[in-house]
Amino acid sequence: SQTIHQWPATLVQPVGSPLSLECTVEGTSNPNLYWYRQAAGRGLQLLFYSVGIGQISSEVPQNLSASRPQDRQFILSSKKLLLSDSGFYLCAWSPQGFSGNTIYFGEGSWLTVV
Amino acid sequence: KNQVEQSPQSLIILEGKNCTLQCNYTVSPFSNLRWYKQDTGRGPVSLTIMTFSENTKSNGRYTATLDADTKQSSLHITASQLSDSASYICVVTPRGYNKLIFGAGTRLAVHP
């Protein structure tokens, strides 16, 4: 069966520090991968998605970046965090051939920028 | 501009009662509409997926309906349980696009 792992689960970082959130998927190959952010009381916002190694699409311009160094690995990064980057970050995957497929979410990472 | 609107924003019901959550969308054309359940501090979990041609889909005590003419969907929860306390999120996929549009969710609290 397929599983998705995301870490760290919680993170408290000072403003201006770097960020790295990592996500891996097991039990499948060539998945679509996604990074979402959820601010308190708001809907999920798509940040990045990837349909293959090295293929990253950015939905929202910001100081975050994403990379996919391996087929089942997706990394969310920032060189300098802002207070507004605080939130709940979710990694997700879906089988290739997106439409109609279930999206599976990781457990999320709470980021607090102080 | 919010393309997926959910109501109510929050809801409190007593255990054993039924409830209905609403989702209105402006996304058109769309490929499918999903309902997710998200426990506090956890990732969302899929409840139902309906294509634009489907009217209803059930998953245990959860029944989703879709009216593509009025662009409305509802999620009906029967005989609620304490474990139903969560946020319920309506998600629409525009046709031809590889992304999801999320509603802000309805926070449901089931009290004993």
Interface residues (C-beta under 8 A of the other chain):
Chain A: Q6 N32 G41 R42 G43 L44 Q45 L46 Y49 V51 S57 E59 F88 L90 A92 F98 S99 G100 T102 I103 Y104 F105 G106 E107 G108 W110
Chain B: V4 S31 N32 R34 G41 R42 G43 P44 V45 S46 I49 T51 I89 V91 T93 R95 N98 K99 L100 F102 G103 A104 G105
